[in-house]
Amino acid sequence: MLPKEQTYNKVNGVWNLSADQGNLGTFFITNIRLVWHANLAENFNVSIPYLQLKSVKIRESKFGAALVLETTPRCGGYILGFRLDPAERMQEVFKEISSLHQVYSMNPMFGIDFSVEEKVRSCHAYVGLVYIKFSLPLFAASVSARIEGTSQDG
């Protein structure tokens, strides 16, 4: 878990439909992502940050109604299916994940605190006989400008 991550719900009895027989596992629904892991093999797992989630739907599959999660094309465009019984329970989980995804999309949280520091650096330029001094806000980079062939003494 990330430092600012909070688990909102733990849902047992969730079938991952990626294989022909399905794998029984557990969902962990947090403020940042959705995690599923197989109950018999915790190294068989998936973590889907809301940042990478394109859509959440319920649709029919060969296993019956399934909760379908699609990731963005930039993140592989994966389509993952999960089954929960009874249907009312799947509907509740669908609503919870959809709501969290919507809230996250409006105000993303990455699970850690960070800040962007703005640094101001003075830049000097000599243009003909005119000396210009100005300040630029810089983000993670430093810039200096000097036109060759001129001097400050002018």
Secondary structure, DSSP 8 states (H G I E B T S, - for coil): --TT--EEEEEEEEEE-SSSS-EEEEEEEESSEEEEEESS-TTSEEEEEGGGEEEEEEEEETTEEEEEEEE-GGGT--EEEEE-SSHHHHHHHHHHHHHHHHHHHHS---SS------EEEEEEEEETTEEEEEEEEESS-------TT--TT-
